[in-house]
Amino acid sequence: MRKLVIALSTTCLLFAPMGATIAHAQTVRMEAEMHPRIVQAIRNLEDAVAYMEAAPDNFGGHKAAAIAASRAAIGELRASLAFRAREDRR
């Protein structure tokens, strides 16, 4: 009986964070649906980063800074959606 209780406790501990992650992912997905322009901006920036990385030109020395700034903007946009998702879960 004791082994069963330990096994069930361990199983619950393993799956509890997964449930929270799934719920968070669903909330983030809902936020993305509510803010399609932010999602589109992320896609556009990701496309621009890929384009700049593949480009042979260094754009007058601005290529590295533009890539870094674009990645930072992507991070901030994703953080804004995650923030709204956290607030909506309260």
N, C-alpha and C positions, 0 to 999 in steps of 0.2 A: 504494500500500500504506500509506504514511504517513497519508494522508487517512482511510483506513478505520480505522486504529488510533485516530486522534484522534476520529473520529465515534463509535466504539464506547466509548471512554473517557468521552466527554461523555454519551452515552446512559446508561451505567452510573451516572455521577454524578447524573444527573437522577432515575433511578428508585430508587437506593439509599435515599434518605430516605423515599420513598413506601412502600417495603417495610417499613421500620421503623415508619412511622406506621400502616400497616395492621395490623402485628403488635401494636402498642401498643393500637390500637382494639379488636382482638379480645380482648386480655387485659383491658382495661377492661370490655368487654361480659361477659366471664366473671366478673369480680369483681361486676358488677351482678347477675348471675344468682345468685351465691353470697350476696349480701347484699340480698335484695329489700326489706327494711324500710328500708334506707338509700335505695334508689331511690324507694320510696313516700314517704318523708319529703321528698325533693327535689321530687317532684310536688306534694305537699300544700303545701309552702312556695311553690312557683311559683304554684299556684292562689290561695293567700292573698295573694301580692303582686299578682297581677292583679286580685283582688277589691278590695283596698285602693286600688289605683291608680284603679280605675273608680268607687269610692264617692265620693259628694258630701260625705260627712261627713269631718271631720278627726280623729275619734275622740278628742276632748278634747285635741288638740294632739300626740297620739302617733303619728299616721299616718306621718309622714316617718321617725321613728326606727324604727317597726315595720317599715317597708319596707326600710330600710337594714340592720337586724339580720337580717331574713329573707334578704336577698340575701347577707349575709356568711355566714349559716348554710349556704345553698346552696353557696357557694364552698368552705366547709370540708368539707362532705359529699362534694362532687365530688373535692376534693383527697385525702380519705381513700381513696376508691376508686382514684384514680390512684396513690397511694402503694402500696397493696396490689398493684396491677397491676405496678408497677416491681419490687417485692420478689419477686413470683412469677416474673418473667422472669429473675431471677438464677440 
